[in-house]
Amino acid sequence: MTRIKLRQLCCFLEVFQRKKIALAAEQLHMTQSAVSMSLKQLEESVGAPLFDRTTRSLVPTLAAIELAPVAERMLRDGRHMENMFRHAQARGGRLSVVTTPTLAQTLLPSLIAGFLAEHPEIRVDVIDVAPEHFAMTLASGQADIGFGFLGRDDTELKQHRVLEDQLCLVMPSTAPPVERDHVSWTGLQRIPVALTRPGYGIREIIDRTTLAGGISLQVSHEVGLLTTALGLTSQGITNTIAPRQIARLPFFSGLAVCRIRAPVIRRDISVVFQAHRTPSPATRRFLDYAVEYSRAANQGSLSRS
């Protein structure tokens, strides 16, 4: 038996009800030959004739009488399924976003708040994981989209950069205004800093940069989260190194930000998604909103530089 198509069932039911191909074709906005062909294909699929032809009309066979309620149910279920998916696409559904703890506490909440203000019908779940698990969580399909630092594209993931950023020296606002505008990595050697533990988050890129330059930093404190280092700095206990966008947020008071040069280390934030997976409508809306949100954020950052 060949596969039965819903279009064939639709033609069959119209002919079954009207008993004439011409009337059925008119109702379906099809040619009579197209309706006849659909009936012939359906008869071949079920393996039995569906109508006896008379000079004036078509008479349903026993097979047609038995098929009619089944065809009606199949068409009803098919239309219900179409409406269900159409409604889901229109409403947006559910979205899961994976990010790191620091971004979950700082940049992501305002992004989600703005997104939900425009799309209240979409439910957003946040999965916060350690930086080393960020890419793996997304690639394994545990989240629809990621918000964080990827570094570079790979075969499984693609990214759309939404926030331009760089690493900066962050000091208490009461610190002496010496070289407050900028400092070199070499100049950091004489400044105590609190950093996240080795291999965690931005510590990896900091260690790679200092190793390449033969630089030895004075690590005054090792912490689990960057927000902890920023909190210690805001109380005048030490200094730290952090992305500029995060250090300038209003969550942390009493901080001064100084650009690090020679070299400038980029730490851009991206919306990340699976390379070989079609984004859901909710994922698309989030990406579009993030692009608009970042445009305003980047312009504000440039104006403060």
Secondary structure, DSSP 8 states (H G I E B T S, - for coil): -----HHHHHHHHHHHHHS-HHHHHHHHT--HHHHHHHHHHHHHHHTS--EEE-SS-EEE-HHHHHHHHHHHHHHHHHHHHHHHHHHHHHH--EEEEEE-HHHHHTHHHHHHHHHHHH-TTSEEEEEE--GGGHHHHHHTTS-SEEEE---S--SSEEEEEEE--BEEEEEETTS--TT-SEEETGGGGGSEEEEE-TTSTTHHHHHHHHHHHT---EEEEEES-HHHHHHHHHTTS-EEEEEHHHHTSTTS-SEEEEEEESS--B--EEEEEETTS---HHHHHHHHHHHHHHHHHHHHHHHH-
